[in-house]
Amino acid sequence: MECCLAQGELLRLEGEKNGVVLRCTSGVIWLTCGDSRDYLLSPGRSFTLAAGQSAVAEALHTAECTLKHNSVGNAMQRPAIRLAAC
């Protein structure tokens, strides 16, 4: 699944059963997932959300990203479907 986020737009992400990979393709995305650390994703960088984990992502500038289920060893990843605007 591809997403385009306006500056300041928030997304709530769910790791579901196998986890989700968020990959920044343009802009800058700030991410927090409750582990007391913040993550900045620039183009080409990705973050893997573990199974059952939740996170909030915010576009610091207009940003584009992709979301895929974390399916290790499977080249064909289906789009993440549990995505909700905050």
Buried (B, 14 or more C-beta within 10 A) or exposed (E): EEBEBEEEBEBEBBBBEEBBBBBBBBBBBBBBBEEEEEBEBEBEBEBBBEEEBEBBBBBBEBBBBBBBBBEEEEEEBEEBEEBEEE
